[in-house]
């Protein structure tokens, strides 16, 4: 099977590739070819070097998607995106990458069918940002999408396209509405949600972190390990059980920022908590105030998707996966 990961240099892309390197049968079949795509050359694990290529391609560039799809990958993970804060700050870039690039990919698959039958599995990284206020107490998959950010709007449009292209038999698509992924490894990025990870990640290594919102802000979370699990499961599951509503809200944990901080104290002690500096940012607070806080993810759970049930577990996963098991 030929597997393509678009956005392979990003955090989830790297984690997914690490999973495939550590567990070659993770998808339930042998990977005979692996294509790792990003706007920069993605890292290739040594154990996968014999079967892997890492082309630097921008999906939104002319002919970029067509060149990729000409190799006819059997499974496509589409993870590439401009994150929420950057999409809000740069209107043109957000729509070019998040919408135009995705549409180019979908169209390239449709046109490839002219060269003979071609029906890949396509797993798309969407977001809970597709939902906007006013919210019910818990949001189910049947709740309408009225996003209040450019990023959420771009993802919502792509969800509609994915469902229609799947209905038309162009590809076998699944949209994965990701919770905010926490604790994200690496350095802070331009995502408006980045502080949710920053206030845990930096104190765990003895560094100060800034909290730009009130501790009573509630949000929906899952770990990077769970995120990779979502994509792996989506790639290997029987999609006949999904039905026509192809975009799924993933399981997660609803928690207050204050509950995050309390969990940090339990796992790493008050010394770590004291490294969090309160510095209100009205722009970030405004963006976050339009986000959903709790979800009914029974549909995805019944289809076999799983996530953490408490923040202590999320923090311990970060320590285990990123810090060698030690603070």
ChimeraX attribute file (.defattr): number of C-alpha atoms within 10 A of each C-alpha:
attribute: neighborCount
match mode: 1-to-1
recipient: residues
	/A:1	12
	/A:2	18
	/A:3	23
	/A:4	26
	/A:5	25
	/A:6	26
	/A:7	23
	/A:8	28
	/A:9	24
	/A:10	15
	/A:11	15
	/A:12	22
	/A:13	23
	/A:14	20
	/A:15	17
	/A:16	22
	/A:17	21
	/A:18	17
	/A:19	18
	/A:20	19
	/A:21	17
	/A:22	13
	/A:23	11
	/A:24	15
	/A:25	12
	/A:26	17
	/A:27	19
	/A:28	13
	/A:29	10
	/A:30	12
	/A:31	18
	/A:32	12
	/A:33	17
	/A:34	23
	/A:35	22
	/A:36	25
	/A:37	28
	/A:38	22
	/A:39	15
	/A:40	14
	/A:41	15
	/A:42	22
	/A:43	15
	/A:44	22
	/A:45	15
	/A:46	9
	/A:47	13
	/A:48	19
	/A:49	14
	/A:50	12
	/A:51	13
	/A:52	20
	/A:53	18
	/A:54	21
	/A:55	15
	/A:56	15
	/A:57	20
	/A:58	19
	/A:59	26
	/A:60	19
	/A:61	13
	/A:62	11
	/A:63	14
	/A:64	17
	/A:65	22
	/A:66	18
	/A:67	13
	/A:68	20
	/A:69	20
	/A:70	13
	/A:71	12
	/A:72	18
	/A:73	22
	/A:74	17
	/A:75	22
	/A:76	21
	/A:77	25
	/A:78	22
	/A:79	23
	/A:80	25
	/A:81	23
	/A:82	19
	/A:83	18
	/A:84	21
	/A:85	21
	/A:86	17
	/A:87	25
	/A:88	20
	/A:89	12
	/A:90	12
	/A:91	12
	/A:92	10
	/A:93	15
	/A:94	23
	/A:95	22
	/A:96	19
	/A:97	21
	/A:98	25
	/A:99	22
	/A:100	18
	/A:101	22
	/A:102	27
	/A:103	20
	/A:104	20
	/A:105	19
	/A:106	22
	/A:107	16
	/A:108	19
	/A:109	24
	/A:110	19
	/A:111	15
	/A:112	18
	/A:113	14
	/A:114	9
	/A:115	8
	/A:116	8
	/A:117	10
	/A:118	17
	/A:119	20
	/A:120	18
	/A:121	21
	/A:122	23
	/A:123	25
	/A:124	25
	/A:125	23
	/A:126	26
	/A:127	23
	/A:128	25
	/A:129	27
	/A:130	24
	/A:131	22
	/A:132	20
	/A:133	13
	/A:134	10
	/A:135	15
	/A:136	12
	/A:137	11
	/A:138	12
	/A:139	18
	/A:140	16
	/A:141	18
	/A:142	9
	/A:143	12
	/A:144	12
	/A:145	17
	/A:146	15
	/A:147	20
	/A:148	16
	/A:149	19
	/A:150	22
	/A:151	26
	/A:152	26
	/A:153	21
	/A:154	24
	/A:155	26
	/A:156	24
	/A:157	16
	/A:158	22
	/A:159	26
	/A:160	15
	/A:161	17
	/A:162	27
	/A:163	19
	/A:164	17
	/A:165	18
	/A:166	21
	/A:167	16
	/A:168	11
	/A:169	12
	/A:170	22
	/A:171	22
	/A:172	21
	/A:173	27
	/A:174	26
	/A:175	26
	/A:176	24
	/A:177	23
	/A:178	22
	/A:179	25
	/A:180	23
	/A:181	23
	/A:182	27
	/A:183	27
	/A:184	22
	/A:185	18
	/A:186	11
	/A:187	10
	/A:188	13
	/A:189	14
	/A:190	14
	/A:191	15
	/A:192	18
	/A:193	20
	/A:194	22
	/A:195	23
	/A:196	23
	/A:197	20
	/A:198	25
	/A:199	26
	/A:200	28
	/A:201	28
	/A:202	20
	/A:203	20
	/A:204	24
	/A:205	14
	/A:206	12
	/A:207	14
	/A:208	18
	/A:209	22
	/A:210	17
	/A:211	18
	/A:212	18
	/A:213	21
	/A:214	15
	/A:215	14
	/A:216	11
	/A:217	16
	/A:218	20
	/A:219	22
	/A:220	22
	/A:221	28
	/A:222	25
	/A:223	24
	/A:224	24
	/A:225	21
	/A:226	24
	/A:227	26
	/A:228	19
	/A:229	18
	/A:230	23
	/A:231	23
	/A:232	20
	/A:233	18
	/A:234	24
	/A:235	23
	/A:236	14
	/A:237	14
	/A:238	10
	/A:239	16
	/A:240	8
	/A:241	8
	/A:242	15
	/A:243	8
	/A:244	12
	/A:245	17
	/A:246	19
	/A:247	24
	/A:248	26
	/A:249	24
	/A:250	29
	/A:251	28
	/A:252	28
	/A:253	21
	/A:254	19
	/A:255	18
	/A:256	17
	/A:257	19
	/A:258	14
	/A:259	18
	/A:260	21
	/A:261	21
	/A:262	17
	/A:263	21
	/A:264	24
	/A:265	17
	/A:266	12
	/A:267	18
	/A:268	18
	/A:269	13
	/A:270	13
	/A:271	13
	/A:272	24
	/A:273	21
	/A:274	13
	/A:275	18
	/A:276	19
	/A:277	13
	/A:278	13
	/A:279	12
	/A:280	13
	/A:281	13
	/A:282	11
	/A:283	13
	/A:284	17
	/A:285	16
	/A:286	11
	/A:287	16
	/A:288	18
	/A:289	16
	/A:290	17
	/A:291	24
	/A:292	23
	/A:293	22
	/A:294	20
	/A:295	22
	/A:296	17
	/A:297	19
	/A:298	16
	/A:299	16
	/A:300	19
	/A:301	16
	/A:302	9
	/A:303	16
	/A:304	13
	/A:305	23
	/A:306	19
	/A:307	21
	/A:308	17
	/A:309	14
	/A:310	17
	/A:311	24
	/A:312	17
	/A:313	14
	/A:314	24
	/A:315	23
	/A:316	20
	/A:317	20
	/A:318	23
	/A:319	19
	/A:320	12
	/A:321	14
	/A:322	16
	/A:323	15
	/A:324	9
	/A:325	11
	/A:326	12
	/A:327	14
